[in-house]
Structure formats: C-alpha cells, structure tokens
Amino acid sequence: MAPTFKTYVVGGAVRDALLGLPVKDRDYVVVGATPEQMKATGFVPVGKDFPVFLHPSTHEEYALARTERKTAPGYAGFAFHAAPDVTLEQDLQRRDLTINAIAQDLDGSLIDPCSGQADIKNKVFRHVSPAFAEDPVRILRIARFAARLAEFTIAPETAILMREMVESGEVDALVQERVWQELARGLMELQPSRMFDVLHQCGALKLLIPELDLLITTGSLKIMSMLDAVAQSGASLPMRFSVITYHLPVELVAEELCSRLRLPNDVKELAVLAAREREAVLRADTMPAVEIVKLLERCDALRKPDRFLDLVTLNELIYQHTHGENKFRPGDVLQHSLKAAKSIDAGKIAALVSVTHPQNPAQHIALAVHEARVQAVQTQLDDMRANKKMDPMG
C-alpha cells in the first residue's frame, strides 16, 4: 500500500482486546486513500453504500474513512462521504459508543478521541455524540452489548437519549429483519435477560415485543431468570427464544408474534410447539401410551426427532428452574417412548397392509402404523414401571 495511506484496526477488535476477550474478527479503516487506489493495490470492492474492500490475502474488511449525515427516518436513511480528506477522528466520531470508537495504529498505539478507554475501565456504555439518536439500530446494539457485557451500565445521558428516540417514533422505522438479527445475537449471549431489560427500560420493547413487555411489567412470571438459566445451559437459539413464548397463547405465538418478527422456520416451529404442547409434555409421565403417540405424531417427532428432543429439553430446563428439582420424569418417558416408536418399521407394515387391504390402503396403513407405535410405547412404559418398582431409589 502506498506510504501516504494510514491503516488502523477499529471497533470491536480493539474493544475486545482491551476487555481481555477473544478477538474474532478485525475491521480496518483506511485514511487518505481513494477507491481507485485501493483497487490498484489488489483490494476487492464489496461495499454497496460506502467503499469497503477485502484484503487480497487475508480477506479482512478495510473501509475508507467516512462521515455520514441523516437524510431519512430509520437506520438506512444516511448519506455517506468517503474521501482522502476524511480524518480518522471524523470517522471515529460517527460511531455509536465510546468503547467502539477506539482505533489502533499498526504499531500498537491507541487513538481514543472519545475517552472509550475510560468507559471500558468504568464499565459504562456511553454514546459518542448526539448523532447516536439518528440510528434506531443503536438501541438494539446497546441492548445486545448489555447481554454480552452484563457488568456494564448505561450512562444516564445515554439512557435518556434512548427513551427520547423511542418517544420520537424513530424506532418505528426499524426493519423487522434487522430487529431479529440483533435480537438473535443478543439471545446467544450468556445473560440475554439484560438485552430485554434495556429494551424494556427505554420503552422499545413495548413496540417490538409487546407480549414480552407485558409479562416483564406484571412480573407474574420469572421469564428473564428462566431465560438466563436456559442460556447458561448452552441451549440453541430456538430453545432460548421459546422461553419467551412458552407461557403465551399458541394462537398469539403462531399468528402474530412469529410473523411480526419474521422468524426463521426453525425458531418459529419450536416456539409454536413449546406454547402448544407445554401442558402435554409436563404430564407425559402420567399419560397412557395412546396419548403419548398422539403427542409424538402432532409434533412430527418421528421425522424431526432432534426438534422434539429440543422441546423436551426446554421443558426440562424450565421445570428444573421453576421447581428446583433435577429429576424430570416426563423427559425420561418421552425420550424412551420416541425411541420405541421409531423402532417400528412403517415400510414393512405398509407392505403387509397393502396386500390385505388393496382398496384404498393409505388409511389402513396409517392406522396400523399408529397402533404398532402405541403397542411399542406401551411395552416400553411397562418396562420402565417394572424397573422403577425394582429400583429402591425410584
């Protein structure tokens, strides 16, 4: 690269290094270069809204230093200016939080015009400038950072600004796909309850997920502590989101919440199952074999066993958190019942039934397979009950 160019590591990589956290990705800002000069040195352009390039060898992202100004509501309503005369300090001033507005020269020295190091030391989220209010995604980002850096607090002036953004209607311009993108990342942190607490406190949650906001406001259910407990077990994203929907009416989950947030299919499917089947799963250890098989079939457990086992595990984690008990007998029953039902060779049964009922065999096949599964599950239940009687600890 020409000697007139200056390259700096910026953003999350610098922040995480100062926090002693693993650095996953490095982003760079280039000061004093034009797009043509970048391409001439082998960089590959990839940016649509502003000049971003991939390094020809490492494929890391290098963005030209830029400024921005608000042109329309929402997070996409910005015009960017990238030119060789844009300084590093100007580029850092457009960033959201002081802890994200620190740059590192290639010699290791830090450039910190917004006092981000002090805020890292004091564990404070503080906005860089009033321009923070121009981008509603920044509310989601602070909430997500709160889930990751649970010991940090939000500066009072930043909290006030966030509430003002909500009251002014800026959050209304958020695109749902971007909302889910940020929520999903926050849900995968160790303490996702902090994300929702931040959104609740500033009023954004009432607009984004009013159903959850109401549950938090009433305090009737310990949703947030339950969510953290599930998260700390290493649960998947669908399982974590399903904690939120667990106590909601299934119609509300299926027809309103999931469609409003435009959830991925795997998240939506488990959320709907969790809301619809929670009572059935919790009483599975007292259900007859025929009801257990109906539950397996309703959940499509034979075709999607992993999803069904996630449903069982979710209920187990919630039960343990709510009751303080480690033993979850419905889980044992359902896992063994699923194994028994899967042992039935549906193809073999279909071949036999097609011979005995050549006219319209489909209905007879379905019934025969169902009955065989019920019998297999009944045998499994009998064995489990016999073993329980023999077990002095049962």
Number of C-alpha atoms within 10 A of each C-alpha: 13 10 6 10 14 15 22 22 20 23 23 19 22 20 21 16 11 14 15 8 10 9 14 8 9 14 15 22 22 23 23 20 21 18 19 10 14 24 15 11 12 14 21 18 19 14 13 7 10 17 20 22 22 19 17 12 8 7 11 13 19 26 22 26 28 24 20 16 13 15 12 12 17 19 18 16 13 17 13 14 14 21 17 16 13 18 17 23 16 15 19 26 22 18 21 25 25 26 28 25 27 27 26 19 14 11 7 10 10 16 19 18 17 21 15 23 21 13 17 19 12 12 18 21 25 25 28 22 15 11 15 21 21 19 22 24 23 20 27 25 19 24 25 28 20 26 26 20 18 17 11 17 15 17 15 12 10 21 19 12 18 27 17 15 22 21 14 11 15 19 24 17 16 18 14 15 14 14 17 18 13 20 20 18 16 26 25 20 22 20 24 30 24 24 27 25 18 23 24 22 14 19 20 25 22 17 15 21 17 15 17 19 21 14 17 18 11 8 11 9 13 12 20 22 15 21 25 20 21 25 24 14 10 13 18 16 16 23 25 25 22 25 24 21 26 24 17 20 12 19 12 14 25 19 11 12 21 19 13 15 19 15 19 13 11 12 18 22 17 24 28 22 21 29 22 21 18 16 11 16 21 18 13 19 18 13 15 13 22 16 14 26 25 14 17 21 14 12 20 13 18 15 12 11 17 11 19 22 16 17 23 22 18 25 24 23 22 18 17 16 17 13 8 10 11 11 11 17 14 19 22 15 20 23 15 15 24 22 15 19 25 17 13 17 12 16 11 10 16 17 12 13 19 15 10 10 13 11 10 9 15 14 11 18 20 15 11 17 20 19 14 18 27 23 18 22 27 20 15 20 20 13 11 15 13 11 12 12 10 10 9 7 6 8
